[in-house]
Amino acid sequence: MAQITVKLVKSLIGCKKDQIATARSLGLAKIGDVTVQPDNEQTKGKVAKIIHLIEVKNA
């Protein structure tokens, strides 16, 4: 199965509560945190919600 790497590059301070919860559900808490996620529809939806805060690469 394909995987993507997600990195938090901007702070969550001042973001809406649902955006913070989405970042946490991806395993991102602090700037610089990196996680590898499966490339499926659920992950794409989460990424779309906080795309302005993260950097995405194919793993």
Secondary structure, DSSP 4 states (H G I P E B T S, - for coil): --EEEEEE-S--TT--HHHHHHHHHTT--STT-EEEEE-SHHHHHHHHHTTTTEEEEE-
